[in-house]
Amino acid sequence: MKRRERTRRLIELGGLVVKAGLVELTQDDRAAIYGALVAIAATLRSEKGEHALMMWRRRGKRAFDQAKVEQSRVRNTTG
């Protein structure tokens, strides 16, 4: 992976961490956020990994869809 691509992906991941509310909920505690990510990785390595990934993927897609709906409402009210 090229450096620019990697940088772009890291920025996008950071944006998702903020968008999910993790920064606010942990009061920007990097150790807590990292610990949560380690716990996610452990879950994915476990017997429940495939099921957890499927559930998280569904939840994420719904959240993305909801954000699009909300963004559309804002545009329609302001524009």
SERO-4910 file (N, C-alpha, C, O; in steps of 0.05 Angstrom, whole numbers):
BEGIN
 pado doro    nc1    nc2    nc3   cac1   cac2   cac3    cc1    cc2    cc3    oc1    oc2    oc3
  Met    A     17    -23      0      0      0      0     18     25      0     37     27     15
  Lys    A     12     43    -17     28     67    -19     22     86      5      2     84     18
  Arg    A     42    103     10     40    120     33     15    138     33      2    141     54
  Arg    A      9    150     10    -15    168      9    -41    152     14    -58    162     28
  Glu    A    -42    128      3    -66    112      7    -69    105     37    -90    106     48
  Arg    A    -46     97     49    -47     90     77    -54    114     95    -70    111    113
  Thr    A    -44    137     88    -51    161    103    -80    168    100    -93    174    120
  Arg    A    -91    166     76   -119    171     72   -137    151     88   -157    160    100
  Arg    A   -129    126     88   -145    106    103   -143    111    133   -163    108    147
  Leu    A   -120    119    143   -118    126    171   -135    150    179   -148    150    200
  Ile    A   -136    170    162   -152    193    166   -182    185    167   -197    194    184
  Glu    A   -190    168    148   -217    159    147   -225    143    172   -246    147    183
  Leu    A   -207    126    181   -212    110    205   -214    128    230   -231    124    247
  Gly    A   -197    149    231   -199    168    253   -226    182    252   -238    187    273
  Gly    A   -235    189    228   -261    202    226   -284    184    235   -303    193    247
  Leu    A   -281    158    230   -302    139    240   -302    137    270   -323    134    282
  Val    A   -278    138    282   -276    137    311   -291    161    323   -305    159    343
  Val    A   -287    184    311   -300    209    320   -330    207    315   -346    212    332
  Lys    A   -338    198    291   -366    197    282   -381    178    300   -405    182    306
  Ala    A   -369    156    309   -382    136    326   -385    147    355   -400    135    371
  Gly    A   -373    169    361   -375    181    387   -355    171    408   -357    177    431
  Leu    A   -336    155    398   -317    143    417   -298    164    430   -291    161    453
  Val    A   -291    184    415   -273    205    426   -288    219    449   -276    223    471
  Glu    A   -312    227    444   -328    241    465   -334    222    489   -330    230    512
  Leu    A   -343    198    483   -350    180    504   -327    171    522   -331    166    546
  Thr    A   -303    170    511   -279    163    526   -264    187    536   -242    185    548
  Gln    A   -274    211    531   -261    236    537   -233    236    524   -213    245    537
  Asp    A   -232    227    499   -208    227    483   -185    211    497   -162    218    494
  Asp    A   -192    190    511   -173    173    524   -163    152    504   -177    132    499
  Arg    A   -139    157    494   -128    139    473   -124    111    483   -128     92    468
  Ala    A   -117    107    508   -114     80    519   -141     65    519   -142     42    513
  Ala    A   -162     79    526   -189     67    527   -197     59    498   -208     37    494
  Ile    A   -193     77    479   -200     72    452   -184     48    441   -195     31    427
  Tyr    A   -158     48    446   -141     26    438   -150      0    451   -151    -21    438
  Gly    A   -157      1    476   -166    -23    491   -192    -34    478   -195    -58    476
  Ala    A   -210    -16    470   -234    -24    456   -228    -38    430   -240    -58    423
  Leu    A   -209    -27    415   -201    -39    390   -188    -67    394   -192    -85    378
  Val    A   -172    -69    415   -160    -95    422   -182   -115    428   -181   -139    421
  Ala    A   -203   -106    443   -225   -124    450   -240   -133    425   -248   -156    423
  Ile    A   -244   -114    406   -257   -121    380   -241   -142    366   -252   -162    356
  Ala    A   -214   -139    365   -197   -158    351   -199   -186    365   -200   -206    351
  Ala    A   -200   -186    391   -202   -211    406   -229   -225    400   -230   -249    396
  Thr    A   -250   -209    398   -276   -220    391   -275   -232    363   -286   -254    359
  Leu    A   -263   -218    344   -261   -228    317   -245   -254    315   -250   -270    297
  Arg    A   -226   -258    333   -210   -282    333   -224   -305    346   -215   -328    344
  Ser    A   -245   -300    361   -259   -321    376   -279   -336    359   -282   -330    335
  Glu    A   -292   -355    371   -313   -371    357   -336   -353    348   -349   -359    329
  Lys    A   -340   -331    362   -362   -313    356   -355   -292    336   -371   -274    330
  Gly    A   -330   -294    325   -320   -273    307   -337   -268    282   -343   -245    276
  Glu    A   -344   -289    268   -360   -286    244   -387   -273    249   -396   -255    235
  His    A   -400   -282    271   -426   -272    278   -423   -242    286   -440   -225    278
  Ala    A   -403   -236    302   -399   -208    311   -394   -190    287   -405   -168    285
  Leu    A   -378   -199    268   -372   -183    245   -397   -178    228   -401   -156    219
  Met    A   -414   -198    225   -438   -195    210   -457   -175    224   -468   -158    211
  Met    A   -459   -176    251   -476   -158    265   -465   -129    264   -480   -110    260
  Trp    A   -439   -126    268   -426   -100    266   -429    -88    239   -434    -64    236
  Arg    A   -426   -104    218   -429    -95    191   -457    -84    186   -460    -62    174
  Arg    A   -477    -99    195   -505    -90    192   -510    -64    207   -522    -45    196
  Arg    A   -500    -63    232   -504    -39    248   -490    -15    234   -501      8    234
  Gly    A   -466    -19    224   -452      2    210   -466     12    185   -468     36    180
  Lys    A   -476     -7    170   -491      1    146   -516     17    153   -522     37    139
  Arg    A   -530      9    174   -554     24    182   -545     52    191   -559     72    185
  Ala    A   -523     54    206   -514     80    215   -506     98    192   -512    122    192
  Phe    A   -492     87    172   -486    103    148   -511    112    134   -513    136    126
  Asp    A   -531     94    131   -556    102    118   -570    124    134   -581    143    122
  Gln    A   -571    121    160   -584    141    177   -570    168    174   -583    189    173
  Ala    A   -543    168    173   -528    193    170   -535    206    144   -537    231    142
  Lys    A   -538    190    122   -545    201     96   -573    214     97   -577    236     86
  Val    A   -592    201    111   -619    212    114   -618    238    129   -630    258    120
  Glu    A   -603    239    151   -601    263    167   -587    286    151   -595    309    152
  Gln    A   -567    279    136   -553    298    119   -571    310     98   -571    334     92
  Ser    A   -588    293     87   -607    301     66   -628    320     79   -635    340     66
  Arg    A   -637    315    103   -656    332    117   -644    360    121   -657    380    118
  Val    A   -619    360    130   -606    386    135   -604    402    109   -609    426    109
  Arg    A   -596    389     87   -594    403     61   -621    414     53   -623    436     43
  Asn    A   -642    398     57   -669    407     49   -680    430     65   -695    446     56
  Thr    A   -671    432     90   -681    453    108   -665    479    103   -676    501    106
  Thr    A   -639    476     96   -623    500     93   -621    510     64   -615    533     59
  Gly    A   -628    492     46   -624    500     18   -649    507      5   -648    514    -19
***
